[in-house]
Each structure stands twice: as C-alpha cells, then as structure tokens.
Amino acid sequence: MDNFYNKSEEERLLYRKAKKKVKELRGFYYHLTCYLVIMPLIIFINLTFSPQFLWFFFSLIVWGLGLGFHAMEVFGYNPFLGRGWEERKMRELMEKERQERTRYE
C-alpha cells in the first residue's frame, strides 16, 4: 500500500476531501436507517395505544424534514443559495480583505 505522506499535496488534498465526503455519507445513511427503523415503531405504538389521535404524523413530518435537509447538505443540493455560493462568497471576502490591506499600506 502506498504511503500517504509520499503523495503529492494535490493527492493528499483529494484524499482528505474524499474521506470527509465518505464520513458525511455514512452519517446520512445512519440517519436514514434510524428513520426507517424507528418510524414504523412509532406508528405501531401510536396505532396500538392511542389510535383515536394520530400523533405519529408530527414525528414523521418533522424528522422527515430534518432528514431531507441532511440529504440536501450531503448531496450538495442547495436551492436557497445556489450552486457554488460558498466559493463565490469566499472569493468575495478574500478580495474585500485584500482591498482593506492595500488601503492601509
């Protein structure tokens, strides 16, 4: 197996990014699995002990929304800020910092 420290800086950066992405995916899949296992239990409990009031919909919707936002974050879909917003904002802030530095020189 190749030694991580013998790789170029670009290879190490790619490795770190891939490792971070895999960690995010694993977290999402864990979250999804918990949702798919626990929600049927919650539905069963609700329908068994208090079928006159279907409160499981609250859990289903709120947890489902959280899961949806988690998926959007992990898979890079952000309809609110658009694609590449973070990079554009970072460039904008870096340029602003450069202008501030040159103003005082």
Secondary structure, DSSP 8 states (H G I E B T S, - for coil): ---GGGS-HHHHHHHHHHHHHHHHHHHHHHHHHHHHHHHHHHHHHHHHH-TTS-THHHHHHHHHHHHHHHHHHHTT--TTT-TTHHHHHHHHHHHHHHHHHHHT-
